[in-house]
Structure formats: C-alpha cells, structure tokens
Amino acid sequence: MVGQTLWEARKYEEAMESGIRKEERPAFHLCPRVGWMNDPNGFSYYRGQYHLFYQYYPYDSIWGPMHWGHAVSDDLLHWTYLPAALAPDAAYDKDGCFSGSALELPDGRHLLMYTGVVRQPRLEGGFRDIQTQCIAIGDGRDYEKYSQNPVLDAGDLPEGGSRNDFRDPRIWAEEDGTYRCVVGNCTKDKDGRILLYKSQDGIHWDFLSILIENRGRFGRMWECPDFFKLDDKYVLLVSPQDMMPKGFEYHNGNGTLCLIGDFDKETNTFTEEQDQAIDYGIDFYASQTIAAPDGRRIMIGWMQNWDTCNLRDSEHSWFGQMSLPRELSIEQGRLYQRPVRELEKLRENEVRYKNVKFEGITRMDGISGRRIDMEVTLHMQEGEKTLQKFAIRFAQDDICHTAVSFRPYESLLKVDRKFSGSRRAYIHQRRSLVHVKEGDLKLRIILDRFSAEVFVNDGEQVLTITFYTEQSADGISFFADGEAVMDVLKYDLK
C-alpha cells in the first residue's frame, strides 16, 4: 500500500515532468524526473532490466528531505522513469530515506536497504541526525517497508561508533547464499571506518568486523562504501568528507577514494596496497557499482560536487546528473575506467583526421557538437617549436567555452570551465598528473549537453566536469603553443 507522502510525491513528479522538454535534459545521462538528485542508490539488475534509484527531492531543485527516485534501462544509457520508490514517512526515517543498495532475493522479490534518518534537537542548540539501516521489499515498482525496521541501529555498532554518522549500506550475496553488507561509520572524533555485517536472509543482520579504519589518512567520515573483488584484487570505493590534497590526488574536499588490496577472510579485514582518486575532475561523488549479467563490473556516480551545487540557476526545474556508467578493471595496480561499450552503438557520422600539424588555433570541418564521442591522440615531438601547451575547447561560441589543456613539460592535464557562462566564482579548474605513453597522450572526450567526461590513456584516469552553457554553443577548436601533431576521431551520438 502506497502511503500518503509517497503518493503525493508520485502525483507531483508525474504532473511536473511534462514541463521539462526532452532537449532540456541530458541525452544519455540520467537526471532527476524533476527537482533535486544526488547519490545513486540501489544500482541492480532485476527482471531483465537495470534499476537505478537516486537520492531525490522532487519539490525543488535544491536538497530537501530525501526520497528515492527510480528509473530503469535496457542499455545503461536510455532511462525510463518509474514512480518514486521511497518517501520519508515512517517514525524511523521521517527526516530522510538516505542512500543504500538493492538486490534480488531467492524468491524473486527486490530488496532495498537504506539509511533512515531522524533529526533530534541538541541541548546546546541545532540538530543532529540519528541514522539507522532499514529495509523495503517490492516487485521492481512498489516497495513496502519492513515492519520491524530498523534492522541495524546504535546497538549494532562496535565500540566507539557514532550513531549520527552510520549510513549508506551496500549489500551483496555471497556464493554460499548468505549476505554481506558494508556501512559507512566514524568514531566519535569523526575518523572514518567501514563496518562489515552478515546475514542469512538479507533481513536479520549481525556485526562481523571493522573492515578497515581510516586512522586519519583520508579525510574524515567515509560515505557511500562499495566493496567487491575485481581481477584477483579486492577494491573498496568510498567518498570521504573533508579530504586534504596529496600531491595531485584528492583535491575536491568531499572527494572519492579507491583502495586496492587484499581481504583476509579469517579476520574479515581489508588491507590496502594502493590508493588513488576515482575521478580527477570537479564533478564526481558517491560511486556505486553493479556486477552486470555478463560479468562486467560497472560503476556510476553522482556527477556533481557538493561545493558547487549552486552553479546552476535555481529557477531550473531539475538539478543533478549521473555519470556515464563505466566498466572497471585493475591494470598495472590501478583502477581503470572506460565508458560502457553500449555507448559505441550510439555512434554515427564518423569524422577522422590523421597527423594534423598546426600552431595557434585551428578548427576542422565536421568537428563540432554537444553530444559527441571524440578521441584525440597527441603525438609528442622534439624540435625548434616544442609544444608548450595544447588545448581542446568545446561548447564554444564567441563568448563561452570549456577546455581541456595539457602542458607537456609539467605532464599536467587540466579541465577548466571558468568561461562556460558561469556568473559566480565557484570551483572551475582541476589538474591531474598524467603519463605520456610511447610518445602519445590519448584523450577520449564524451560530451552530453551539460557535461564532459575525459578518459585519459584508455581509462587510466578520468576527469569529469559539468557546465550549463547554452546549447547553441557547439563549436570545438584546438590550440597549440608551439607545434602540435594530433589524430582526431569524432562521432555524433544519436
């Protein structure tokens, strides 16, 4: 039975979505049906379709009491909205249904596990959240909250665990038919850690171990954990708050962290061997993965930065997008990310140039657009006119552009949207230290109306950036200080 709060949200989103034209949305990135979107939730494959839920406030394009929006897809690129799945309407989640995950139970039902939030007043003033883990079970469209919620609360925390920062359960099934779940938590002094729980049925849970502790290394509270095996290694993805930069890693404050290492099944603890940012651009957070039916590990994230949520005018009827789904692998000890191969089926109108040599600014026939898949290979050469800087400018007209630039002598790649039409001094640049391999730098740039995702050297790094330049600005140009030699392969994405 659909409660009143959820029924009202469903009626509202159904009525309001008709006022958003198809051209006002991304073409192949999921945005909210209406209103606000943040973290991806419940990324799962159920009854022959990919399901993606998301943190959602339908009534405004700013953050509010969290609901769960819902969409399904056959190809991870084209999404169909379903009615909102969860609303904050129970005593244990009255102030928000925060992030969580989903899986299919043996009897064919779809289980959602999420964080319920209740705000309590503090004696010293203000409020603090009490966060617990809750369950809802349904058929892929309608979900009923479990009568014994919450299934995990403060009594299930290890010693020193904060009940105010206890959120974002990520559930999965083991080969023996039991279930595991990781949950983000922190100590009372705000130092992050990830907790591991075990269940026989996906509903009744017991604390198993502290999977890993931050010990002051990577920010503070760790949000949105995901834990899985990939290419004979174990991977932990988290989004730490209040990170400090480390060289050219972790510059976003509320950022992303990938730890690659080993899992001890005797002690149920994880030991990292390698750390890196998941995304080196401005706009990526709260990643979540799925084991696809064909065996691929596919990741999606919120294509936004908490510090730039006012970048878009609040008069618009939606805010927030999901990243392009990305196929993951471990190569040379690093997490590699590539656009899902389904994207290649959208390609049309191929334009190809080889060994283009130029200085200054150049444009090329057929190289333009705001929904494109473009591969640029920059060939490094020594000589009298050694390249000092190379740039690709896109979403360009006489006033605006967004850019990706490279300085060979520093090996620095930068994304920059300061000329994208923004009227505020938000974060507009991010730099990454990249590698030139066998004399070449390879960039694959995916544009989709309001975003660019730059995949470096076949997925060794990714830099993601959003912008809201007018759609008529569809020019692309190339700049070289010195002499540049490049190959360009460009497709429109239908």
ZAFIVEX-885740 format. One line per field, with one value per residue (C-alpha): residue number from 1; x negated, y negated, z negated. Coordinates in steps of 0.05 Angstrom, whole numbers, padded with zeros to 5 digits. Example, Ala and Ser with C-alpha at 12.3 -4.5 7.8 and 13.67 -1.06 7.14 Angstrom:
2
pos 1_2
c1 -00246_-00273
c2 00090_00021
c3 -00156_-00143
//
This chain:
494
pos 1_2_3_4_5_6_7_8_9_10_11_12_13_14_15_16_17_18_19_20_21_22_23_24_25_26_27_28_29_30_31_32_33_34_35_36_37_38_39_40_41_42_43_44_45_46_47_48_49_50_51_52_53_54_55_56_57_58_59_60_61_62_63_64_65_66_67_68_69_70_71_72_73_74_75_76_77_78_79_80_81_82_83_84_85_86_87_88_89_90_91_92_93_94_95_96_97_98_99_100_101_102_103_104_105_106_107_108_109_110_111_112_113_114_115_116_117_118_119_120_121_122_123_124_125_126_127_128_129_130_131_132_133_134_135_136_137_138_139_140_141_142_143_144_145_146_147_148_149_150_151_152_153_154_155_156_157_158_159_160_161_162_163_164_165_166_167_168_169_170_171_172_173_174_175_176_177_178_179_180_181_182_183_184_185_186_187_188_189_190_191_192_193_194_195_196_197_198_199_200_201_202_203_204_205_206_207_208_209_210_211_212_213_214_215_216_217_218_219_220_221_222_223_224_225_226_227_228_229_230_231_232_233_234_235_236_237_238_239_240_241_242_243_244_245_246_247_248_249_250_251_252_253_254_255_256_257_258_259_260_261_262_263_264_265_266_267_268_269_270_271_272_273_274_275_276_277_278_279_280_281_282_283_284_285_286_287_288_289_290_291_292_293_294_295_296_297_298_299_300_301_302_303_304_305_306_307_308_309_310_311_312_313_314_315_316_317_318_319_320_321_322_323_324_325_326_327_328_329_330_331_332_333_334_335_336_337_338_339_340_341_342_343_344_345_346_347_348_349_350_351_352_353_354_355_356_357_358_359_360_361_362_363_364_365_366_367_368_369_370_371_372_373_374_375_376_377_378_379_380_381_382_383_384_385_386_387_388_389_390_391_392_393_394_395_396_397_398_399_400_401_402_403_404_405_406_407_408_409_410_411_412_413_414_415_416_417_418_419_420_421_422_423_424_425_426_427_428_429_430_431_432_433_434_435_436_437_438_439_440_441_442_443_444_445_446_447_448_449_450_451_452_453_454_455_456_457_458_459_460_461_462_463_464_465_466_467_468_469_470_471_472_473_474_475_476_477_478_479_480_481_482_483_484_485_486_487_488_489_490_491_492_493_494
c1 00000_-00027_-00028_-00004_-00073_-00096_-00030_-00037_-00109_-00087_-00030_-00075_-00132_-00082_-00050_-00114_-00157_-00113_-00140_-00212_-00227_-00270_-00321_-00328_-00355_-00419_-00412_-00444_-00459_-00404_-00379_-00320_-00250_-00240_-00274_-00339_-00384_-00446_-00475_-00460_-00424_-00403_-00441_-00419_-00397_-00326_-00277_-00317_-00330_-00380_-00349_-00377_-00348_-00374_-00372_-00315_-00275_-00221_-00193_-00252_-00319_-00356_-00369_-00309_-00280_-00307_-00263_-00285_-00274_-00272_-00289_-00302_-00343_-00358_-00425_-00450_-00443_-00369_-00328_-00253_-00226_-00185_-00146_-00186_-00202_-00211_-00189_-00205_-00140_-00157_-00179_-00249_-00260_-00215_-00272_-00301_-00310_-00385_-00429_-00431_-00431_-00389_-00389_-00342_-00321_-00317_-00241_-00244_-00229_-00271_-00303_-00323_-00368_-00374_-00390_-00333_-00344_-00311_-00334_-00338_-00347_-00411_-00412_-00466_-00423_-00415_-00402_-00437_-00417_-00403_-00418_-00395_-00392_-00324_-00293_-00238_-00217_-00178_-00167_-00210_-00158_-00125_-00160_-00135_-00178_-00194_-00150_-00210_-00252_-00305_-00346_-00411_-00415_-00463_-00461_-00494_-00554_-00623_-00653_-00663_-00619_-00578_-00503_-00500_-00545_-00522_-00498_-00497_-00491_-00519_-00491_-00511_-00501_-00557_-00566_-00541_-00474_-00488_-00493_-00543_-00536_-00586_-00564_-00599_-00613_-00661_-00688_-00665_-00722_-00697_-00750_-00722_-00716_-00676_-00635_-00620_-00555_-00530_-00460_-00429_-00367_-00384_-00337_-00367_-00438_-00497_-00561_-00620_-00681_-00710_-00731_-00781_-00796_-00819_-00866_-00868_-00895_-00840_-00793_-00743_-00675_-00674_-00608_-00579_-00623_-00626_-00668_-00680_-00731_-00760_-00814_-00840_-00843_-00794_-00770_-00739_-00708_-00688_-00673_-00709_-00690_-00740_-00799_-00867_-00904_-00960_-01002_-00953_-00905_-00843_-00832_-00756_-00748_-00688_-00722_-00729_-00777_-00795_-00834_-00861_-00886_-00872_-00816_-00831_-00771_-00794_-00793_-00744_-00791_-00816_-00887_-00901_-00962_-00946_-00905_-00881_-00825_-00767_-00758_-00806_-00757_-00708_-00643_-00641_-00619_-00584_-00601_-00563_-00576_-00539_-00561_-00527_-00498_-00557_-00608_-00629_-00637_-00602_-00605_-00563_-00569_-00535_-00563_-00567_-00609_-00578_-00615_-00586_-00512_-00492_-00528_-00461_-00406_-00355_-00298_-00312_-00265_-00319_-00389_-00439_-00461_-00492_-00558_-00566_-00567_-00639_-00670_-00723_-00787_-00853_-00913_-00985_-00959_-00909_-00835_-00819_-00752_-00724_-00656_-00607_-00613_-00539_-00558_-00590_-00522_-00501_-00558_-00544_-00574_-00647_-00698_-00772_-00837_-00908_-00973_-00944_-01003_-00987_-01006_-00960_-00885_-00854_-00784_-00766_-00706_-00658_-00687_-00632_-00573_-00548_-00532_-00595_-00647_-00716_-00784_-00845_-00916_-00971_-01039_-01097_-01156_-01221_-01245_-01252_-01178_-01170_-01098_-01089_-01014_-00957_-00883_-00816_-00759_-00687_-00617_-00644_-00616_-00641_-00636_-00637_-00678_-00701_-00771_-00817_-00890_-00958_-01027_-01078_-01136_-01096_-01055_-00993_-00923_-00871_-00796_-00771_-00700_-00713_-00689_-00629_-00579_-00582_-00569_-00598_-00668_-00657_-00708_-00724_-00790_-00822_-00891_-00917_-00987_-00983_-01032_-01054_-01059_-01106_-01105_-01030_-00975_-00906_-00843_-00772_-00721_-00647_-00601_-00528_-00495_-00514_-00577_-00644_-00680_-00753_-00782_-00859_-00902_-00847_-00818_-00880_-00847_-00781_-00765_-00691_-00662_-00591_-00572_-00508_-00530_-00474_-00464_-00475_-00549_-00572_-00639_-00704_-00773_-00845_-00901_-00976_-01032_-01088_-01076_-01024_-01013_-00948_-00898_-00824_-00766_-00697_-00627_-00560_-00519_-00448
c2 00000_-00069_-00118_-00189_-00221_-00175_-00182_-00258_-00255_-00209_-00253_-00314_-00285_-00258_-00326_-00367_-00325_-00346_-00416_-00394_-00386_-00328_-00377_-00408_-00342_-00304_-00256_-00194_-00213_-00203_-00267_-00271_-00265_-00334_-00371_-00350_-00289_-00266_-00197_-00136_-00083_-00011_00000_00070_00118_00143_00178_00165_00091_00046_00009_-00055_-00093_-00160_-00209_-00255_-00315_-00325_-00391_-00436_-00437_-00443_-00389_-00372_-00312_-00254_-00207_-00152_-00167_-00108_-00093_-00031_-00018_00037_00008_-00036_-00098_-00108_-00111_-00106_-00138_-00097_-00126_-00147_-00085_-00112_-00173_-00195_-00174_-00127_-00143_-00117_-00154_-00215_-00263_-00225_-00160_-00165_-00124_-00049_00011_00067_00140_00195_00246_00320_00316_00262_00202_00138_00117_00045_00030_-00044_-00092_-00121_-00190_-00223_-00293_-00305_-00373_-00383_-00414_-00463_-00483_-00458_-00386_-00321_-00260_-00192_-00143_-00071_-00018_00001_00048_00045_00103_00100_00120_00070_00015_00013_00026_00040_00021_00078_00078_00089_00032_00010_00074_00041_-00014_-00041_00026_00058_00011_00032_-00006_-00080_-00082_-00144_-00135_-00202_-00181_-00110_-00106_-00081_-00005_00034_00104_00165_00240_00289_00354_00395_00358_00314_00238_00185_00110_00054_-00011_-00077_-00099_-00141_-00146_-00199_-00243_-00238_-00189_-00145_-00070_-00017_00035_00105_00143_00213_00241_00308_00278_00206_00181_00201_00175_00186_00145_00182_00136_00068_00078_00020_-00042_-00108_-00127_-00199_-00185_-00203_-00257_-00244_-00209_-00156_-00156_-00110_-00049_00005_00069_00122_00168_00146_00181_00221_00159_00130_00059_00011_-00052_-00106_-00181_-00213_-00281_-00337_-00307_-00341_-00341_-00292_-00314_-00317_-00269_-00286_-00359_-00361_-00363_-00317_-00270_-00200_-00145_-00078_-00029_00034_00090_00157_00185_00233_00280_00305_00236_00204_00145_00108_00084_00034_00036_-00023_-00086_-00135_-00183_-00153_-00216_-00274_-00326_-00370_-00332_-00261_-00232_-00173_-00119_-00053_00010_00069_00138_00140_00206_00212_00207_00135_00091_00026_-00038_-00100_-00163_-00229_-00277_-00335_-00367_-00387_-00454_-00475_-00457_-00530_-00532_-00526_-00577_-00552_-00571_-00509_-00451_-00398_-00393_-00336_-00282_-00213_-00200_-00156_-00084_-00059_00010_00023_00063_00067_00054_00042_00035_-00020_-00025_-00036_-00062_-00060_-00083_-00025_00008_-00003_-00076_-00054_-00033_-00106_-00129_-00158_-00207_-00188_-00243_-00224_-00264_-00236_-00272_-00342_-00390_-00461_-00521_-00572_-00558_-00511_-00485_-00426_-00411_-00363_-00372_-00404_-00386_-00377_-00302_-00271_-00217_-00244_-00212_-00256_-00228_-00279_-00259_-00288_-00312_-00348_-00405_-00480_-00490_-00444_-00443_-00484_-00478_-00441_-00454_-00430_-00480_-00456_-00481_-00543_-00605_-00677_-00685_-00617_-00553_-00497_-00469_-00411_-00432_-00397_-00424_-00372_-00399_-00390_-00330_-00366_-00358_-00409_-00417_-00489_-00517_-00589_-00614_-00567_-00622_-00618_-00684_-00660_-00645_-00571_-00516_-00519_-00481_-00416_-00389_-00318_-00290_-00244_-00199_-00204_-00133_-00117_-00190_-00196_-00224_-00194_-00232_-00207_-00262_-00247_-00307_-00305_-00374_-00393_-00353_-00328_-00264_-00260_-00189_-00191_-00137_-00085_-00096_-00105_-00169_-00205_-00279_-00297_-00366_-00395_-00462_-00497_-00535_-00550_-00491_-00535_-00539_-00476_-00496_-00458_-00486_-00465_-00508_-00497_-00540_-00510_-00456_-00402_-00338_-00300_-00249_-00263_-00213_-00241_-00212_-00243_-00206_-00196
c3 00000_00020_-00037_-00032_-00030_00026_00064_00062_00088_00145_00166_00163_00205_00256_00264_00265_00313_00371_00365_00380_00454_00476_00504_00434_00406_00419_00477_00445_00372_00321_00287_00237_00262_00231_00174_00140_00148_00111_00096_00139_00098_00109_00174_00192_00247_00235_00280_00343_00332_00298_00240_00213_00154_00131_00074_00093_00071_00123_00097_00110_00147_00080_00027_-00017_-00055_-00017_00024_00072_00146_00193_00265_00308_00370_00420_00442_00384_00428_00441_00378_00365_00302_00254_00195_00135_00093_00022_-00017_-00088_-00121_-00179_-00250_-00237_-00171_-00178_-00161_-00102_-00065_-00054_-00009_-00002_00045_00074_00094_00115_00062_00079_00081_00136_00093_00097_00031_00017_-00043_-00061_-00117_-00156_-00187_-00247_-00266_-00341_-00375_-00414_-00484_-00460_-00400_-00329_-00309_-00298_-00257_-00286_-00229_-00224_-00169_-00142_-00091_-00039_00006_00071_00142_00180_00177_00109_00043_-00027_-00087_-00134_-00196_-00242_-00217_-00232_-00222_-00246_-00298_-00351_-00388_-00328_-00327_-00351_-00410_-00396_-00334_-00321_-00313_-00279_-00221_-00206_-00135_-00063_-00068_-00009_-00007_00035_00037_00024_00063_00004_00004_-00055_-00052_-00070_-00078_-00087_-00121_-00129_-00200_-00240_-00310_-00358_-00335_-00263_-00237_-00183_-00182_-00145_-00182_-00156_-00173_-00158_-00146_-00130_-00096_-00078_-00133_-00200_-00209_-00256_-00263_-00235_-00237_-00225_-00153_-00153_-00193_-00165_-00222_-00199_-00129_-00080_-00104_-00160_-00154_-00098_-00059_-00005_-00011_00042_00035_00088_00120_00187_00228_00167_00123_00074_00084_00034_00061_00012_00013_-00046_-00073_-00086_-00049_-00046_00020_00030_00089_00147_00113_00071_00087_00080_00004_00007_00055_00080_00058_00088_00045_00079_00036_00003_-00041_-00098_-00104_-00172_-00205_-00156_-00147_-00085_-00076_-00021_00023_00069_00063_00116_00132_00171_00212_00221_00246_00208_00210_00185_00118_00084_00134_00135_00177_00204_00226_00295_00321_00370_00314_00322_00260_00278_00237_00237_00194_00178_00230_00182_00128_00061_00063_00130_00122_00135_00202_00238_00231_00180_00227_00268_00253_00244_00216_00214_00262_00260_00293_00354_00330_00332_00339_00286_00288_00250_00294_00271_00200_00217_00225_00299_00323_00393_00419_00423_00491_00503_00519_00584_00611_00609_00655_00723_00773_00765_00779_00779_00786_00782_00767_00765_00754_00731_00688_00656_00664_00713_00728_00772_00815_00782_00712_00670_00627_00556_00559_00585_00573_00594_00589_00595_00596_00585_00613_00575_00616_00601_00644_00652_00639_00580_00555_00491_00485_00521_00510_00535_00528_00534_00520_00554_00584_00588_00512_00478_00478_00433_00442_00431_00434_00428_00411_00433_00393_00328_00352_00325_00354_00334_00342_00339_00342_00320_00388_00392_00376_00300_00264_00198_00173_00159_00169_00243_00251_00233_00253_00258_00267_00328_00366_00438_00463_00520_00540_00543_00499_00513_00493_00504_00491_00483_00487_00469_00468_00396_00383_00407_00385_00405_00405_00406_00437_00446_00377_00333_00306_00315_00306_00302_00306_00313_00345_00367_00429_00478_00526_00586_00566_00602_00631_00620_00632_00618_00592_00592_00563_00606_00658_00645_00683_00670_00694_00685_00689_00676_00675_00662_00610_00632
//
